[in-house]
Amino acid sequence: MLSGAAVPQAEPQVREERFVFTATGGEYFRIWIVNLLLTVVTLGIYSAWAKVRRNQYLYSNTRLASGGFEYHGLPIAILKGRIVAGVLFGGYYVAAAVSPVAALAVFAVLMGVMPWLIWKGLQFALHNSSYRGIRFGFDGSARGAYFHYLVLPLLAALTLGLLYPFVHQRIKRFQHTHSRYGSVPFSFDAPVSGFYKRYLVMALVLFGGLGLSIVAAGLLVSALGVPVAQAQAAGAMIGLFLVYPYLLCVLWIFYATLQNLIWNHTQLGPHRFRSTMKAGRIASIYITNTLAILFTLGLFIPFATVRAMKYRLECTSLLVAGSLDDIAAGQRAEIGAIGDGAADLGGFDLAL
């Protein structure tokens, strides 16, 4: 009797899959120290191979829903990008030493070519990353890159930075909405108001803290009875001592809140990301990392890298609507139909 009636479709079950990061500081230290020594010995040439070794280790230790990530970048492509970057930025510093006019001309060239380089870098980074054997990709156009990385920043500069939160939102939207996993696109729906709110809070906290630091430095100079002739220099040094750690804390907290905003409004097909980083926790991690790096003369860097990455990644999860296996199976079928010998994009990694 009901054969002609529409059968309601059940909503796909949503489950949370958290990212897991299994790298350790000791393992990464061995990779890092060898990379550092070989990079120094080869006057920087080995840095491209070092990046590949580092990324292969970090990617292979990042897992989601029992699936692993891989990095496929070629050292020669990375080296090519670094040579280009070295020539461009080196040329600017040489021109600046020659004359302001020459520096301005080279700067104009840099401004003109930088969006294209960023565009190729995005293509390279995503094309050479994969999950469960399926590669990511970036389909944004060069025209879009010039609009988002040249035109919009110039407009922000003309408004003395008032448009920067808007520009930031547009850049993230450009990056996320033109990225894909196989042929499944990402989407991004964070509102501009969310960016303005976070920038405004950061500005208020930052400038309020700077004002309090200046007042505190002045009171401390007076309490110590510093002679008038040396009071200004002493106040500046005390103020710097107070301001620098505070500035770093504010920026780290801002980073956490901004990352939550960005990833909580990003989707992969029907699957939504969730980020739960805590501002206080990320600040404490970076503060202790910085102190440990200073006290160990830099030897704690690989341990600090793993510690920070572990927290950031494991605060991120994917709310899976249905099954990720369906996506992977569909992508493998598509790859099998067109062949697995897709040519490299021919891009390079600028390593910005």
Salt bridges, closest charged atoms under 4 A:
GLU16 OE2 - ARG18 NH1 3.06
GLU16 OE1 - ARG274 NH1 3.47
GLU17 OE2 - ARG15 NE 2.79
ASP139 OD2 - ARG180 NE 2.72
ASP189 OD2 - ARG272 NH2 3.45
GLU314 OE2 - LYS310 NZ 2.95
ASP325 OD1 - ARG132 NH1 2.61
ASP344 OD1 - HIS127 NE2 3.97
ASP349 OD2 - LYS51 NZ 2.25
